Amino acid sequence: MKYSEDFKQRCRDLFPMWPDLSRDLDSGSVMVGTYLEESRAYGVSEKLARERPDDARIVAERSLAISELYDEWVALYQDQVLSKPFVPPS
């Protein structure tokens, strides 16, 4: 897949310590979608929201940013991979 520099940078900004993600962004791997999908599963617990609302807001904003990147990845995947006819390996 072809990822824009903007998309790659936004992923790297959210996951600065994830070298596998950075490598897969550069190589155009579809694994980027798996990383984003699995990362968006984390949310704000009620306890965190109650006891540390500022931290909860930061977690919620990060979760939203990851979900938005994942949605963008899905659209890229549909345009770049699913729209092409399947060619079986020879």
KOLGU-4560 file (N, C-alpha, C; in nm, 3 decimals, padded with zeros to 5 digits):
<recs>
<n_xx: 00.085 n_yy: -00.118 n_zz: 00.000 ca_xx: 00.000 ca_yy: 00.000 ca_zz: 00.000 c_xx: 00.089 c_yy: 00.124 c_zz: 00.000 mol: A seq: 1 type: MET>
<n_xx: 00.032 n_yy: 00.233 n_zz: -00.045 ca_xx: 00.104 ca_yy: 00.359 ca_zz: -00.046 c_xx: 00.043 c_yy: 00.450 c_zz: 00.060 mol: A seq: 2 type: LYS>
<n_xx: 00.125 n_yy: 00.486 n_zz: 00.158 ca_xx: 00.081 ca_yy: 00.575 ca_zz: 00.265 c_xx: 00.140 c_yy: 00.713 c_zz: 00.241 mol: A seq: 3 type: TYR>
<n_xx: 00.058 n_yy: 00.815 n_zz: 00.259 ca_xx: 00.108 ca_yy: 00.951 ca_zz: 00.245 c_xx: 00.205 c_yy: 00.982 c_zz: 00.359 mol: A seq: 4 type: SER>
<n_xx: 00.292 n_yy: 01.078 n_zz: 00.336 ca_xx: 00.385 ca_yy: 01.119 ca_zz: 00.441 c_xx: 00.310 c_yy: 01.171 c_zz: 00.562 mol: A seq: 5 type: GLU>
<n_xx: 00.199 n_yy: 01.239 n_zz: 00.539 ca_xx: 00.116 ca_yy: 01.291 ca_zz: 00.649 c_xx: 00.061 c_yy: 01.176 c_zz: 00.733 mol: A seq: 6 type: ASP>
<n_xx: 00.007 n_yy: 01.074 n_zz: 00.668 ca_xx: -00.047 ca_yy: 00.958 ca_zz: 00.739 c_xx: 00.063 c_yy: 00.890 c_zz: 00.820 mol: A seq: 7 type: PHE>
<n_xx: 00.178 n_yy: 00.868 n_zz: 00.757 ca_xx: 00.289 ca_yy: 00.803 ca_zz: 00.827 c_xx: 00.333 c_yy: 00.885 c_zz: 00.948 mol: A seq: 8 type: LYS>
<n_xx: 00.339 n_yy: 01.016 n_zz: 00.933 ca_xx: 00.384 ca_yy: 01.099 ca_zz: 01.044 c_xx: 00.284 c_yy: 01.098 c_zz: 01.159 mol: A seq: 9 type: GLN>
<n_xx: 00.154 n_yy: 01.100 n_zz: 01.126 ca_xx: 00.054 ca_yy: 01.095 ca_zz: 01.233 c_xx: 00.060 c_yy: 00.962 c_zz: 01.308 mol: A seq: 10 type: ARG>
<n_xx: 00.086 n_yy: 00.852 n_zz: 01.238 ca_xx: 00.103 ca_yy: 00.723 ca_zz: 01.305 c_xx: 00.226 c_yy: 00.726 c_zz: 01.395 mol: A seq: 11 type: CYS>
<n_xx: 00.335 n_yy: 00.779 n_zz: 01.342 ca_xx: 00.459 ca_yy: 00.784 ca_zz: 01.421 c_xx: 00.445 c_yy: 00.876 c_zz: 01.542 mol: A seq: 12 type: ARG>
<n_xx: 00.368 n_yy: 00.982 n_zz: 01.528 ca_xx: 00.347 ca_yy: 01.072 ca_zz: 01.641 c_xx: 00.271 c_yy: 01.001 c_zz: 01.754 mol: A seq: 13 type: ASP>
<n_xx: 00.177 n_yy: 00.915 n_zz: 01.719 ca_xx: 00.100 ca_yy: 00.842 ca_zz: 01.820 c_xx: 00.178 c_yy: 00.725 c_zz: 01.879 mol: A seq: 14 type: LEU>
<n_xx: 00.269 n_yy: 00.669 n_zz: 01.801 ca_xx: 00.344 ca_yy: 00.550 ca_zz: 01.844 c_xx: 00.493 c_yy: 00.570 c_zz: 01.820 mol: A seq: 15 type: PHE>
<n_xx: 00.555 n_yy: 00.665 n_zz: 01.890 ca_xx: 00.696 ca_yy: 00.696 ca_zz: 01.862 c_xx: 00.793 c_yy: 00.583 c_zz: 01.898 mol: A seq: 16 type: PRO>
<n_xx: 00.754 n_yy: 00.493 n_zz: 01.983 ca_xx: 00.844 ca_yy: 00.387 ca_zz: 02.027 c_xx: 00.808 c_yy: 00.251 c_zz: 01.966 mol: A seq: 17 type: MET>
<n_xx: 00.751 n_yy: 00.251 n_zz: 01.847 ca_xx: 00.708 ca_yy: 00.127 ca_zz: 01.784 c_xx: 00.780 c_yy: 00.110 c_zz: 01.650 mol: A seq: 18 type: TRP>
<n_xx: 00.901 n_yy: 00.054 n_zz: 01.652 ca_xx: 00.979 ca_yy: 00.044 ca_zz: 01.528 c_xx: 00.915 c_yy: -00.045 c_zz: 01.421 mol: A seq: 19 type: PRO>
<n_xx: 00.841 n_yy: -00.148 n_zz: 01.463 ca_xx: 00.775 ca_yy: -00.234 ca_zz: 01.364 c_xx: 00.671 c_yy: -00.156 c_zz: 01.284 mol: A seq: 20 type: ASP>
<n_xx: 00.597 n_yy: -00.070 n_zz: 01.351 ca_xx: 00.498 ca_yy: 00.011 ca_zz: 01.282 c_xx: 00.566 c_yy: 00.104 c_zz: 01.184 mol: A seq: 21 type: LEU>
<n_xx: 00.672 n_yy: 00.169 n_zz: 01.228 ca_xx: 00.744 ca_yy: 00.261 ca_zz: 01.140 c_xx: 00.798 c_yy: 00.189 c_zz: 01.017 mol: A seq: 22 type: SER>
<n_xx: 00.856 n_yy: 00.071 n_zz: 01.036 ca_xx: 00.908 ca_yy: -00.009 ca_zz: 00.924 c_xx: 00.795 c_yy: -00.045 c_zz: 00.828 mol: A seq: 23 type: ARG>
<n_xx: 00.682 n_yy: -00.088 n_zz: 00.883 ca_xx: 00.570 ca_yy: -00.131 ca_zz: 00.798 c_xx: 00.505 c_yy: -00.013 c_zz: 00.725 mol: A seq: 24 type: ASP>
<n_xx: 00.508 n_yy: 00.104 n_zz: 00.785 ca_xx: 00.460 ca_yy: 00.223 ca_zz: 00.714 c_xx: 00.547 c_yy: 00.250 c_zz: 00.592 mol: A seq: 25 type: LEU>
<n_xx: 00.679 n_yy: 00.240 n_zz: 00.612 ca_xx: 00.771 ca_yy: 00.267 ca_zz: 00.501 c_xx: 00.763 c_yy: 00.163 c_zz: 00.391 mol: A seq: 26 type: ASP>
<n_xx: 00.737 n_yy: 00.038 n_zz: 00.429 ca_xx: 00.732 ca_yy: -00.069 ca_zz: 00.328 c_xx: 00.594 c_yy: -00.083 c_zz: 00.264 mol: A seq: 27 type: SER>
<n_xx: 00.493 n_yy: -00.014 n_zz: 00.320 ca_xx: 00.359 ca_yy: -00.022 ca_zz: 00.264 c_xx: 00.282 c_yy: -00.146 c_zz: 00.307 mol: A seq: 28 type: GLY>
<n_xx: 00.321 n_yy: -00.204 n_zz: 00.417 ca_xx: 00.257 ca_yy: -00.327 ca_zz: 00.465 c_xx: 00.113 c_yy: -00.302 c_zz: 00.510 mol: A seq: 29 type: SER>
<n_xx: 00.028 n_yy: -00.401 n_zz: 00.485 ca_xx: -00.110 ca_yy: -00.395 ca_zz: 00.534 c_xx: -00.117 c_yy: -00.418 c_zz: 00.684 mol: A seq: 30 type: VAL>
<n_xx: -00.007 n_yy: -00.463 n_zz: 00.746 ca_xx: -00.004 ca_yy: -00.484 ca_zz: 00.891 c_xx: -00.033 c_yy: -00.356 c_zz: 00.967 mol: A seq: 31 type: MET>
<n_xx: -00.012 n_yy: -00.243 n_zz: 00.906 ca_xx: -00.040 ca_yy: -00.114 ca_zz: 00.971 c_xx: -00.185 c_yy: -00.113 c_zz: 01.018 mol: A seq: 32 type: VAL>
<n_xx: -00.275 n_yy: -00.166 n_zz: 00.939 ca_xx: -00.415 ca_yy: -00.172 ca_zz: 00.977 c_xx: -00.438 c_yy: -00.257 c_zz: 01.101 mol: A seq: 33 type: GLY>
<n_xx: -00.366 n_yy: -00.368 n_zz: 01.110 ca_xx: -00.377 ca_yy: -00.454 ca_zz: 01.229 c_xx: -00.330 c_yy: -00.381 c_zz: 01.352 mol: A seq: 34 type: THR>
<n_xx: -00.217 n_yy: -00.313 n_zz: 01.342 ca_xx: -00.165 ca_yy: -00.236 ca_zz: 01.456 c_xx: -00.268 c_yy: -00.133 c_zz: 01.503 mol: A seq: 35 type: TYR>
<n_xx: -00.323 n_yy: -00.059 n_zz: 01.407 ca_xx: -00.419 ca_yy: 00.046 ca_zz: 01.443 c_xx: -00.547 c_yy: -00.013 c_zz: 01.500 mol: A seq: 36 type: LEU>
<n_xx: -00.595 n_yy: -00.120 n_zz: 01.439 ca_xx: -00.719 ca_yy: -00.182 ca_zz: 01.488 c_xx: -00.703 c_yy: -00.232 c_zz: 01.631 mol: A seq: 37 type: GLU>
<n_xx: -00.593 n_yy: -00.298 n_zz: 01.659 ca_xx: -00.572 ca_yy: -00.351 ca_zz: 01.794 c_xx: -00.547 c_yy: -00.240 c_zz: 01.895 mol: A seq: 38 type: GLU>
<n_xx: -00.485 n_yy: -00.133 n_zz: 01.854 ca_xx: -00.453 ca_yy: -00.023 ca_zz: 01.946 c_xx: -00.575 c_yy: 00.059 c_zz: 01.984 mol: A seq: 39 type: SER>
<n_xx: -00.675 n_yy: 00.060 n_zz: 01.900 ca_xx: -00.792 ca_yy: 00.143 ca_zz: 01.931 c_xx: -00.884 c_yy: 00.079 c_zz: 02.033 mol: A seq: 40 type: ARG>
<n_xx: -00.854 n_yy: -00.043 n_zz: 02.074 ca_xx: -00.938 ca_yy: -00.114 ca_zz: 02.169 c_xx: -00.928 c_yy: -00.060 c_zz: 02.311 mol: A seq: 41 type: ALA>
<n_xx: -00.825 n_yy: 00.018 n_zz: 02.338 ca_xx: -00.806 ca_yy: 00.069 ca_zz: 02.473 c_xx: -00.883 c_yy: 00.198 c_zz: 02.493 mol: A seq: 42 type: TYR>
<n_xx: -00.960 n_yy: 00.204 n_zz: 02.600 ca_xx: -01.041 ca_yy: 00.322 ca_zz: 02.627 c_xx: -01.018 c_yy: 00.373 c_zz: 02.768 mol: A seq: 43 type: GLY>
<n_xx: -01.107 n_yy: 00.457 n_zz: 02.810 ca_xx: -01.098 ca_yy: 00.520 ca_zz: 02.941 c_xx: -01.182 c_yy: 00.441 c_zz: 03.040 mol: A seq: 44 type: VAL>
<n_xx: -01.120 n_yy: 00.400 n_zz: 03.148 ca_xx: -01.196 ca_yy: 00.329 ca_zz: 03.251 c_xx: -01.276 c_yy: 00.429 c_zz: 03.333 mol: A seq: 45 type: SER>
<n_xx: -01.381 n_yy: 00.382 n_zz: 03.393 ca_xx: -01.461 ca_yy: 00.468 ca_zz: 03.479 c_xx: -01.379 c_yy: 00.521 c_zz: 03.596 mol: A seq: 46 type: GLU>
<n_xx: -01.294 n_yy: 00.435 n_zz: 03.649 ca_xx: -01.210 ca_yy: 00.475 ca_zz: 03.762 c_xx: -01.117 c_yy: 00.589 c_zz: 03.723 mol: A seq: 47 type: LYS>
<n_xx: -01.053 n_yy: 00.577 n_zz: 03.607 ca_xx: -00.964 ca_yy: 00.683 ca_zz: 03.562 c_xx: -01.041 c_yy: 00.812 c_zz: 03.538 mol: A seq: 48 type: LEU>
<n_xx: -01.157 n_yy: 00.801 n_zz: 03.475 ca_xx: -01.238 ca_yy: 00.919 ca_zz: 03.449 c_xx: -01.280 c_yy: 00.989 c_zz: 03.577 mol: A seq: 49 type: ALA>
<n_xx: -01.308 n_yy: 00.912 n_zz: 03.678 ca_xx: -01.354 ca_yy: 00.968 ca_zz: 03.806 c_xx: -01.237 c_yy: 01.026 c_zz: 03.887 mol: A seq: 50 type: ARG>
<n_xx: -01.127 n_yy: 00.951 n_zz: 03.893 ca_xx: -01.018 ca_yy: 00.990 ca_zz: 03.981 c_xx: -00.916 c_yy: 01.084 c_zz: 03.917 mol: A seq: 51 type: GLU>
<n_xx: -00.899 n_yy: 01.075 n_zz: 03.786 ca_xx: -00.800 ca_yy: 01.159 ca_zz: 03.718 c_xx: -00.856 c_yy: 01.205 c_zz: 03.584 mol: A seq: 52 type: ARG>
<n_xx: -00.950 n_yy: 01.298 n_zz: 03.589 ca_xx: -01.019 ca_yy: 01.339 ca_zz: 03.465 c_xx: -00.926 c_yy: 01.398 c_zz: 03.359 mol: A seq: 53 type: PRO>
<n_xx: -00.819 n_yy: 01.466 n_zz: 03.398 ca_xx: -00.727 ca_yy: 01.520 ca_zz: 03.297 c_xx: -00.656 c_yy: 01.409 c_zz: 03.221 mol: A seq: 54 type: ASP>
<n_xx: -00.614 n_yy: 01.305 n_zz: 03.293 ca_xx: -00.551 ca_yy: 01.191 ca_zz: 03.228 c_xx: -00.652 c_yy: 01.117 c_zz: 03.140 mol: A seq: 55 type: ASP>
<n_xx: -00.775 n_yy: 01.108 n_zz: 03.187 ca_xx: -00.880 ca_yy: 01.041 ca_zz: 03.110 c_xx: -00.905 c_yy: 01.114 c_zz: 02.978 mol: A seq: 56 type: ALA>
<n_xx: -00.901 n_yy: 01.245 n_zz: 02.982 ca_xx: -00.921 ca_yy: 01.324 ca_zz: 02.859 c_xx: -00.809 c_yy: 01.295 c_zz: 02.760 mol: A seq: 57 type: ARG>
<n_xx: -00.686 n_yy: 01.287 n_zz: 02.808 ca_xx: -00.572 ca_yy: 01.259 ca_zz: 02.721 c_xx: -00.586 c_yy: 01.121 c_zz: 02.657 mol: A seq: 58 type: ILE>
<n_xx: -00.625 n_yy: 01.022 n_zz: 02.736 ca_xx: -00.645 ca_yy: 00.885 ca_zz: 02.685 c_xx: -00.758 c_yy: 00.885 c_zz: 02.582 mol: A seq: 59 type: VAL>
<n_xx: -00.865 n_yy: 00.956 n_zz: 02.610 ca_xx: -00.979 ca_yy: 00.960 ca_zz: 02.518 c_xx: -00.941 c_yy: 01.026 c_zz: 02.386 mol: A seq: 60 type: ALA>
<n_xx: -00.865 n_yy: 01.134 n_zz: 02.392 ca_xx: -00.821 ca_yy: 01.203 ca_zz: 02.270 c_xx: -00.730 c_yy: 01.113 c_zz: 02.187 mol: A seq: 61 type: GLU>
<n_xx: -00.641 n_yy: 01.041 n_zz: 02.254 ca_xx: -00.551 ca_yy: 00.949 ca_zz: 02.185 c_xx: -00.630 c_yy: 00.836 c_zz: 02.119 mol: A seq: 62 type: ARG>
<n_xx: -00.726 n_yy: 00.783 n_zz: 02.192 ca_xx: -00.809 ca_yy: 00.676 ca_zz: 02.139 c_xx: -00.886 c_yy: 00.722 c_zz: 02.015 mol: A seq: 63 type: SER>
<n_xx: -00.937 n_yy: 00.843 n_zz: 02.021 ca_xx: -01.009 ca_yy: 00.899 ca_zz: 01.906 c_xx: -00.915 c_yy: 00.916 c_zz: 01.787 mol: A seq: 64 type: LEU>
<n_xx: -00.795 n_yy: 00.966 n_zz: 01.810 ca_xx: -00.697 ca_yy: 00.984 ca_zz: 01.702 c_xx: -00.662 c_yy: 00.850 c_zz: 01.638 mol: A seq: 65 type: ALA>
<n_xx: -00.646 n_yy: 00.745 n_zz: 01.719 ca_xx: -00.615 ca_yy: 00.613 ca_zz: 01.666 c_xx: -00.733 c_yy: 00.561 c_zz: 01.583 mol: A seq: 66 type: ILE>
<n_xx: -00.855 n_yy: 00.580 n_zz: 01.632 ca_xx: -00.973 ca_yy: 00.536 ca_zz: 01.558 c_xx: -00.986 c_yy: 00.608 c_zz: 01.425 mol: A seq: 67 type: SER>
<n_xx: -00.955 n_yy: 00.737 n_zz: 01.424 ca_xx: -00.961 ca_yy: 00.814 ca_zz: 01.300 c_xx: -00.857 c_yy: 00.764 c_zz: 01.200 mol: A seq: 68 type: GLU>
<n_xx: -00.736 n_yy: 00.734 n_zz: 01.248 ca_xx: -00.633 ca_yy: 00.679 ca_zz: 01.160 c_xx: -00.674 c_yy: 00.542 c_zz: 01.106 mol: A seq: 69 type: LEU>
<n_xx: -00.735 n_yy: 00.460 n_zz: 01.191 ca_xx: -00.780 ca_yy: 00.330 ca_zz: 01.145 c_xx: -00.886 c_yy: 00.344 c_zz: 01.038 mol: A seq: 70 type: TYR>
<n_xx: -00.982 n_yy: 00.434 n_zz: 01.058 ca_xx: -01.086 ca_yy: 00.457 ca_zz: 00.957 c_xx: -01.023 c_yy: 00.503 c_zz: 00.825 mol: A seq: 71 type: ASP>
<n_xx: -00.922 n_yy: 00.588 n_zz: 00.834 ca_xx: -00.852 ca_yy: 00.634 ca_zz: 00.714 c_xx: -00.779 c_yy: 00.517 c_zz: 00.648 mol: A seq: 72 type: GLU>
<n_xx: -00.718 n_yy: 00.430 n_zz: 00.730 ca_xx: -00.650 ca_yy: 00.313 ca_zz: 00.675 c_xx: -00.749 c_yy: 00.222 c_zz: 00.600 mol: A seq: 73 type: TRP>
<n_xx: -00.867 n_yy: 00.201 n_zz: 00.658 ca_xx: -00.969 ca_yy: 00.117 ca_zz: 00.594 c_xx: -01.005 c_yy: 00.174 c_zz: 00.457 mol: A seq: 74 type: VAL>
<n_xx: -01.021 n_yy: 00.304 n_zz: 00.448 ca_xx: -01.053 ca_yy: 00.368 ca_zz: 00.320 c_xx: -00.938 c_yy: 00.348 c_zz: 00.220 mol: A seq: 75 type: ALA>
<n_xx: -00.814 n_yy: 00.363 n_zz: 00.266 ca_xx: -00.699 ca_yy: 00.339 ca_zz: 00.178 c_xx: -00.696 c_yy: 00.195 c_zz: 00.131 mol: A seq: 76 type: LEU>
<n_xx: -00.720 n_yy: 00.102 n_zz: 00.221 ca_xx: -00.720 ca_yy: -00.040 ca_zz: 00.187 c_xx: -00.827 c_yy: -00.071 c_zz: 00.082 mol: A seq: 77 type: TYR>
<n_xx: -00.945 n_yy: -00.015 n_zz: 00.102 ca_xx: -01.052 ca_yy: -00.038 ca_zz: 00.005 c_xx: -01.016 c_yy: 00.018 c_zz: -00.133 mol: A seq: 78 type: GLN>
<n_xx: -00.955 n_yy: 00.136 n_zz: -00.134 ca_xx: -00.917 ca_yy: 00.199 ca_zz: -00.261 c_xx: -00.800 c_yy: 00.130 c_zz: -00.329 mol: A seq: 79 type: ASP>
<n_xx: -00.700 n_yy: 00.091 n_zz: -00.250 ca_xx: -00.576 ca_yy: 00.042 ca_zz: -00.308 c_xx: -00.569 c_yy: -00.109 c_zz: -00.324 mol: A seq: 80 type: GLN>
<n_xx: -00.639 n_yy: -00.183 n_zz: -00.240 ca_xx: -00.627 ca_yy: -00.328 ca_zz: -00.244 c_xx: -00.755 c_yy: -00.393 c_zz: -00.295 mol: A seq: 81 type: VAL>
<n_xx: -00.866 n_yy: -00.359 n_zz: -00.235 ca_xx: -00.991 ca_yy: -00.426 ca_zz: -00.272 c_xx: -01.042 c_yy: -00.388 c_zz: -00.410 mol: A seq: 82 type: LEU>
<n_xx: -01.003 n_yy: -00.271 n_zz: -00.459 ca_xx: -01.053 ca_yy: -00.229 ca_zz: -00.589 c_xx: -00.979 c_yy: -00.296 c_zz: -00.704 mol: A seq: 83 type: SER>
<n_xx: -00.868 n_yy: -00.363 n_zz: -00.674 ca_xx: -00.790 ca_yy: -00.430 ca_zz: -00.779 c_xx: -00.841 c_yy: -00.573 c_zz: -00.797 mol: A seq: 84 type: LYS>
<n_xx: -00.843 n_yy: -00.621 n_zz: -00.919 ca_xx: -00.887 ca_yy: -00.759 ca_zz: -00.941 c_xx: -00.786 c_yy: -00.857 c_zz: -00.879 mol: A seq: 85 type: PRO>
<n_xx: -00.838 n_yy: -00.966 n_zz: -00.830 ca_xx: -00.754 ca_yy: -01.069 ca_zz: -00.769 c_xx: -00.678 c_yy: -01.144 c_zz: -00.878 mol: A seq: 86 type: PHE>
<n_xx: -00.548 n_yy: -01.156 n_zz: -00.857 ca_xx: -00.465 ca_yy: -01.233 ca_zz: -00.949 c_xx: -00.403 c_yy: -01.347 c_zz: -00.868 mol: A seq: 87 type: VAL>
<n_xx: -00.447 n_yy: -01.471 n_zz: -00.894 ca_xx: -00.393 ca_yy: -01.583 ca_zz: -00.817 c_xx: -00.244 c_yy: -01.600 c_zz: -00.843 mol: A seq: 88 type: PRO>
<n_xx: -00.172 n_yy: -01.647 n_zz: -00.741 ca_xx: -00.029 ca_yy: -01.670 ca_zz: -00.761 c_xx: -00.006 c_yy: -01.780 c_zz: -00.864 mol: A seq: 89 type: PRO>
<n_xx: 00.101 n_yy: -01.766 n_zz: -00.940 ca_xx: 00.128 ca_yy: -01.867 ca_zz: -01.044 c_xx: 00.224 c_yy: -01.971 c_zz: -00.996 mol: A seq: 90 type: SER>
</recs>
